[in-house]
Amino acid sequence: MKKAVILLSGGLDSSTVLAMAQAQGFACYALSFNYGQRHTAELQAASRIASAAGVVSHKTIGLQLDSIGGSALTDDEIAVPETDVNQNGTDIPVTYVPARNTVFLSLALGWAEVLGAQDIFIGVNAVDYSGYPDCRPTFIEAFTQLAQVATKAGVEGQAFQIHIPLIEMSKADIIQAGTDLGVDYGLTISCYQADDQGRACGRCDACQLRRAGFSAAKLSDPTLYQ
């Protein structure tokens, strides 16, 4: 089986991507990050998902992106917005974490090189997303080019591929695809400000997108809300 590194946040999208990679026959190595986010509920969810999926290995790497701040997800002095979801992507909200996906993919690339893997999966989406610049195809294309010149494996001829299977899917389509693959969304959490019991707020952008996705897919939302 070909090896693949899967970025696993504990949310709906990354859990679907993991199921998709496994359905394609990849031996999956899940990678999560404790980057100084507001809560650890998503890391607990990632652990549950990785265990349920039976991944080969699941690593959680500690970072301190909260030490530079600049985001409502890493700085307690910046409030998480509870406004209408920015579906047209014209504005970059305060929940954007500076360079987060660049950092995450760089570490995933390093682990892939150690494993001898050429494939990395990430659940970025350019349809139902919040306007983040590092969720666009142009970013993934640029990072893929970087991977070829920034690694020993790349300069020796190994071609890395960054898989973005959700990039053009609506949230409803993602949920339907994951449901068809047997994903238990009750294990996941998407909230930016979950409480200590792992309950979602139901008001932030991530919760709004998730709730709307289940509604559009005409499926029951298993999320535990506050």
N, C-alpha and C positions, 0 to 999 in steps of 0.2 A: 504493500500500500504506500502511495505517495504521502509524505508528511505535509501538514499545513499548520501554520500558526493562525489562531483565530482570536481577534480582539474581542474579549467578552466583558461587557460592562455590568451585566446583570439585568439589562433592560430588554425590552421586547424585540428591538431590531437585532441586536447582537445574538440573542438566543435563536432567532430565526436563521441568521447567517450560519451559526454553528450547525443547525439541523441540515441546512442546504449543503454545507461542505461534507458532512457525513454521508448524505444521500448521494454525493458524487464519488464516494469511495475513498475520501481522504482519511488518513490517520490524524486526528485532531489534537493539537496542543493549544490549550486555552491560556490566554494571557490577560490578566486584570491589573488595575492600577489603584493603589491607595495614594491619591495625589493631593490630598488635603481638601477633598470635597466636603460639603456641609454635613453629610451623614455617611454611615458605613452600611446602611441597609442594602445598597446596591452591591456591595462586596459580599455580603451574606447571600444575596440572591445569586450572584455569580457562582459562588461555591455550590449552592443547591443545584443550579443548572448544570454545571460541569459534572457533578456527581451523578445526576439523573441521566445525562447523556453518555456517561462512561468514556470521557475523553482519556487519552493516553496520559496526559499530565496537565495540571493546572497550576500556574504560577501567579502570584500576586506580588508586584514590584512596588516598593514604597518610593514615592516622590514627594516633593514639598513645593508644589506649585502655589500653595497658599502663601509661601514666603515672598512671592512677587505680587500676589493679588491680581487686581484688574478685572475680576469677574464676580458676579453675584454668587457663583458656585464655590468660590474659594475665599471670599472676603465677607465676613459677617457684617461689615459696615455698609455693604451694598445690598439692598433689598431685592429679593427675588420678585420679578414683576408678576402680577396677576391680572393681565390685560388680555385683549384679543390676540389669538395666535397670529404671528406674522407669516402667513402662507405664501405671500408673493416674493419674499426674500429680498425686499428692497432695503431693509434696515438690518443692521447687525445689533442684536439685543445685548444687554449687559450680562446675560448668561453665557455668552461666548467666553471661553477660557483661552487666553493668548497662547497660540502655538501648540495647543494640546494634542491635536492629531498628528502634528509633525513629530512631537516628542514620542507619542505612543507608537507610531509606525517605525520610528528609528529603533526603538527597543525591540519591537517585533521583528524587524529586519535583522538585528543582531542575533536574536535567538534563532531565527530561521537559518542564518548562516552557520551557527554552531550545530544545529540539528541536521544540516545538509538538506534543508527544505527550500523549495523555490516558490512556494505559494503562501500568500498572506491574505486573510479574509477580514474585511472591515465593513461595518454596517452603515456606512454613510448613505445619505439620501438627499436628492436634489429636488424632490417634489413636496412631500409633507415634512418640511424641516423649518428651522427657525432663522435662516439667513446666515448661517455660519460659513465663512470663506473656505474653511478646511473640510467642507462636505461637498465640494464641487468636483466634477470630473477633471477640470483643469488642474486642480491641486493633485489629484491622484496620478495624472499623467506626468506631472513634473516630478513627483516623488519617485515614481517608477524609473524615470531617467536618472535621478540621483542615485538610486540603489545600484545601478549598473556601474557607476564610476566611484562610489564611496565604499565599496566592499571588496575584499580579496576575491570572493567567489565571483563577483560581477566582472572584475577586470580579467579574470581567468576564463570567462566565457559562459558562466552560469547565468541564465536569464531569469530574473525574478518577475513574478506576476502578482499584482495587487488586485484581488477580486472584490468587486463592488456590486454584488448581485441585486441589491435593493435600490440602486441609484435612481431608477426611473419608476419605481413602484409607489403607489399611494399607500397610506397607512392601512387602509382596508385590505388592499391586495397583499400586503406583507402579512397581516394577521391571517388571512385566508390561506396563504401559502404555508405558513407555519403550522396552522391547524391541520392542514392536509398531511404534514410531515410528522404530526404527533407532538408538537411542542406544547408543553403545559405552561400556559401564560400565567397561571396562578403562582408559579415560582418566581416570576419576574417582577421588577418594579421600575417605573420610568420617572418617578417624581423627583423634582429638584430639591424638595424640602420635606422628605419623609420624616416621620417622628421616630422616637427611640424604639417603638414597637414595629417599625417597618410599614406603617400605614401611610398611604399617599394623601397629599393635601387635597387633590381634586381641583385645584385652582390655577396652578402654574401652567406654562405653555406645554410642557411635556405631558402633564395630566390631561389637558384639553385635547391634545392631538391623539393621545391614547384612547380616551373615551369616545371621541368622534370616530376613530378608526373602527372600534368594535361596533358602534352603532351603524356605520356605513356597511360593514361586513355582515350585519344582521346576526351577530353572535353575542353571547352573553359575556360581559366584562367581569373577569374573576378578580379584579383588583380590590384589595382591602383599603378602603378609604377612611380617612379620619372622621 
